Amino acid sequence: MLGYVKYDLPNLCVKDFLLYKAMYCGLCKGISKSCGQRARMGLTYDVTFLSVLLHNILGVDIKIEKQGCVGHVKKRSIALTDELTEELGALNTILVYYKLTDDIADGGKGRGKRILFKKGFKRAKRKYPALVKLVGDYMTEQEKIEKSGATSPEMAADPSACMMQALSEYFLKEKSSTATKSLFYEFGKWVYLIDALDDYDKDKKKKEYNPFVLTYGCDSRKELMEQHGEEISFLFDTSFYAMRESLEQIPFSFNRDLSDNVILRGLPLETARVMRGEPPRIENVKL
């Protein structure tokens, strides 16, 4: 799920941008505490957003202080780590480790990089065995459905979507609801599908599994969008609609502007970028 979850900066309030920066740095500290220093190299925006979302739904207060960091000369505002942040730090490491393992299985690079996360993954497995098992079981299901040659994009995305739904239940516990499960399911489905669409040309060339390639068989993503753009847009729009409906039913403990910005604006923008075949958005603001 790594790399696609982004905010819409022009429509993000300064207070929410500063909060996101603090949460990003806080997750980095959380990774260090749960999985060690090397694992911090896998820090992602994606799990940072999960941290924002889960803290808000659970009502876990976020305390921010000026702290030093090995990666920066000056002290910066950092969200203090709590039990939730440390466990999400472990989740970040687990997801990175499995992603690299999947890349290696597909014949790609990643063996050298995965070594950097091996110790952190083992630490996560010792401290959070249930979390590692949850992710590992769904990764196995994802592998099975891909090996079966499933051609339906929605069918192919189901294991990843179910994993995200299961993670929401794992972290939210008694605060889990039909609305939160729906939100996380659709969010997980979106992450899988946007990654598959973005990798269309690469997977087509390398003859690797991709549900869009198997379903439509176009020679390129450009051709795919020219011939089936409306159908693919509808596929993503149904997820956006479901996420929007779920968001309205979830009682947030704090200000929800940041969560709404990412889900209602950031994800559609990222989808439009991938459908146009443009390179990743790079915000001219450093975290």
C-alpha positions in Angstrom: 0.0 0.0 0.0 3.1 2.1 -0.1 3.4 5.6 -1.7 0.0 6.6 -3.0 -1.8 8.1 0.0 -1.3 11.9 -0.1 -3.0 15.0 1.0 -4.2 17.9 -1.2 -1.8 20.6 -0.1 -3.5 23.7 -1.6 -6.6 22.9 0.3 -5.0 21.8 3.5 -5.1 24.2 6.5 -1.8 25.1 8.0 -2.8 23.6 11.4 -3.5 20.3 9.7 -0.3 20.4 7.7 1.7 21.0 10.9 -0.2 18.1 12.6 0.6 15.8 9.7 4.3 16.7 9.9 4.3 16.0 13.6 2.5 12.7 13.1 5.0 11.7 10.3 7.9 12.3 12.7 6.1 10.7 15.5 5.6 7.5 13.5 9.3 7.5 12.6 10.1 7.6 16.4 7.5 4.8 16.9 9.2 2.7 14.3 12.5 3.1 16.1 11.0 2.1 19.4 9.3 -1.0 18.1 11.6 -2.2 15.3 14.9 -0.4 15.6 16.8 2.4 13.8 17.2 0.7 10.4 13.5 0.1 10.1 12.9 3.9 10.1 14.1 3.9 6.4 10.8 2.4 5.5 8.7 5.3 6.9 5.7 5.9 4.7 3.0 8.6 4.3 0.5 5.7 4.1 0.8 4.5 7.6 1.2 8.1 8.8 -2.3 8.6 7.6 -3.6 5.5 9.3 -2.1 6.9 12.5 -4.0 10.1 12.0 -7.2 8.3 11.3 -7.0 5.7 14.1 -5.9 8.3 16.7 -8.9 10.4 15.8 -11.5 7.6 15.8 -10.1 6.1 19.0 -9.9 9.5 20.8 -6.2 9.0 21.7 -4.9 12.5 22.4 -1.8 13.6 20.4 0.8 15.5 22.4 3.4 17.5 20.4 6.8 18.6 21.6 10.0 20.1 20.1 12.5 17.3 19.9 15.8 16.4 18.3 16.1 13.9 15.5 19.0 12.1 13.9 17.8 13.1 10.5 17.6 16.8 11.1 19.9 19.4 12.6 17.3 21.6 14.3 14.7 20.4 16.8 11.2 20.0 15.3 7.7 19.5 16.4 7.1 15.8 16.9 4.0 13.9 18.1 5.0 11.9 21.2 4.9 8.2 20.7 2.3 6.1 22.5 1.3 2.5 22.4 -0.7 2.9 19.2 2.1 4.7 17.4 4.6 2.0 18.3 2.3 -0.7 17.1 1.7 1.2 13.9 5.5 1.6 13.5 5.6 -2.2 13.6 2.9 -2.4 11.0 4.9 0.0 8.8 7.9 -2.3 9.0 5.8 -5.5 8.4 4.2 -4.0 5.3 7.6 -2.9 3.9 9.1 -6.3 4.6 6.3 -8.1 2.9 6.3 -5.7 -0.1 10.0 -6.3 -0.6 9.4 -10.1 -0.3 6.7 -9.8 -3.0 9.0 -7.8 -5.2 11.7 -10.5 -4.9 9.2 -13.3 -5.6 8.3 -11.5 -8.8 11.9 -11.6 -9.9 12.6 -7.9 -9.1 15.3 -6.3 -6.9 15.0 -6.0 -3.2 17.1 -8.7 -1.6 19.7 -6.2 -0.4 17.1 -3.7 0.8 15.1 -6.4 2.6 18.1 -7.3 4.8 17.9 -3.8 6.3 14.4 -4.6 7.6 14.9 -8.3 8.6 15.9 -7.5 12.2 13.0 -5.0 12.6 10.6 -7.5 11.2 11.8 -10.1 13.7 11.3 -7.6 16.5 7.8 -6.9 15.3 7.0 -10.6 15.1 8.2 -11.1 18.7 6.3 -8.2 20.1 3.1 -8.2 17.9 2.7 -11.9 16.7 -1.0 -11.5 16.1 -0.4 -8.4 13.9 2.3 -10.2 11.8 0.0 -13.2 11.4 -2.9 -11.1 10.3 -0.9 -9.4 7.6 0.9 -12.6 6.6 -2.3 -14.5 6.2 -3.9 -11.9 3.9 -0.7 -11.6 1.9 -0.9 -15.4 1.3 -4.5 -15.0 0.2 -3.4 -12.2 -2.2 -0.7 -14.4 -3.6 -3.2 -17.3 -4.1 -5.7 -15.1 -6.0 -3.1 -13.7 -8.2 -1.7 -17.2 -9.0 -5.2 -18.2 -9.9 -5.2 -15.6 -12.7 -8.3 -13.7 -11.4 -9.2 -11.3 -14.2 -11.7 -9.1 -12.3 -9.9 -6.1 -10.7 -12.3 -6.1 -7.8 -11.8 -9.8 -7.2 -8.0 -9.3 -7.3 -8.2 -6.4 -4.8 -10.4 -8.3 -2.3 -7.6 -9.8 -0.1 -5.9 -6.5 0.3 -9.2 -4.8 1.0 -10.1 -7.5 3.6 -6.7 -7.1 5.2 -7.3 -3.4 5.7 -10.7 -4.0 7.1 -9.3 -6.6 9.5 -6.6 -4.2 10.5 -9.3 -1.6 11.4 -11.0 -4.2 13.6 -7.7 -5.1 15.2 -6.8 -1.6 16.1 -10.3 -0.1 16.8 -11.7 -3.1 18.8 -15.0 -2.0 20.4 -15.0 1.2 18.4 -15.1 -0.8 15.2 -18.4 -0.4 13.3 -20.0 -1.1 10.0 -18.9 2.4 8.8 -15.3 2.0 9.8 -15.1 -1.5 8.3 -16.5 -0.2 5.0 -14.2 2.8 5.0 -11.1 0.7 5.5 -12.2 -2.0 3.1 -12.7 0.5 0.3 -9.5 2.2 1.2 -7.6 -1.1 0.9 -9.3 -1.8 -2.4 -8.3 1.6 -3.7 -4.6 1.2 -2.7 -4.4 -2.2 -4.5 -6.2 -1.0 -7.7 -4.2 2.3 -8.0 -1.0 0.4 -7.7 -2.0 -2.1 -10.3 -3.1 0.6 -12.7 0.1 2.5 -12.1 2.2 -0.6 -12.9 0.2 -1.5 -16.0 3.0 -0.8 -18.5 5.7 -2.4 -16.4 3.6 -5.5 -15.7 2.6 -5.8 -19.3 6.2 -5.7 -20.4 7.5 -8.2 -17.8 4.4 -10.4 -18.2 3.7 -10.2 -14.5 0.2 -10.5 -13.0 -2.0 -7.4 -13.3 -5.8 -7.7 -13.3 -6.2 -4.7 -15.7 -3.9 -6.3 -18.2 -5.8 -9.6 -18.0 -9.2 -8.0 -18.2 -8.5 -5.5 -21.0 -5.3 -6.6 -22.7 -4.4 -3.2 -24.1 -0.9 -2.6 -25.3 -0.3 0.3 -23.0 -2.0 2.2 -20.1 -2.5 5.1 -22.5 -4.5 2.9 -24.8 -6.3 1.4 -21.8 -7.5 4.8 -20.7 -8.4 5.9 -24.2 -10.6 2.8 -24.8 -11.9 2.0 -21.3 -11.3 5.2 -19.3 -14.9 5.7 -18.3 -15.3 2.2 -17.0 -12.1 2.5 -14.9 -13.2 5.9 -13.6 -16.5 4.4 -12.5 -14.6 1.6 -10.7 -12.7 4.1 -8.6 -15.7 6.5 -8.2 -17.8 3.7 -6.6 -15.0 3.4 -3.9 -14.9 7.1 -3.4 -18.6 7.2 -3.0 -18.6 4.4 -0.4 -15.7 6.1 1.5 -17.5 9.4 1.6 -20.7 7.7 2.9 -18.8 5.8 5.5 -16.9 9.0 6.7 -20.2 10.7 7.4 -21.2 8.0 9.8 -18.0 7.8 11.8 -17.9 9.8 15.0 -14.4 11.4 15.1 -13.1 12.6 18.5 -11.2 15.6 17.1 -11.1 17.8 14.1 -11.7 15.7 10.9 -10.4 18.2 8.4 -7.1 16.3 7.7 -8.8 13.0 7.3 -11.4 14.5 4.9 -8.7 16.3 2.9 -6.8 13.0 2.3 -9.7 10.8 1.5 -12.0 13.2 -0.3 -9.4 15.2 -2.2 -6.0 13.6 -2.0 -7.0 10.1 -3.2 -9.1 11.3 -6.2 -6.2 13.6 -7.2 -3.7 10.7 -7.0 -6.1 8.6 -9.1 -6.4 11.3 -11.7 -2.6 11.6 -11.9 -2.2 7.8 -12.4 -4.9 7.7 -15.0 -3.2 10.5 -16.9 0.1 8.7 -16.7 1.9 11.5 -14.9 4.8 11.1 -12.5 4.2 11.3 -8.8 3.2 14.6 -7.3 6.1 16.3 -5.4 5.0 19.0 -3.0 7.4 21.9 -2.7 7.3 21.7 1.1 9.6 19.6 3.1 8.4 17.3 5.9 
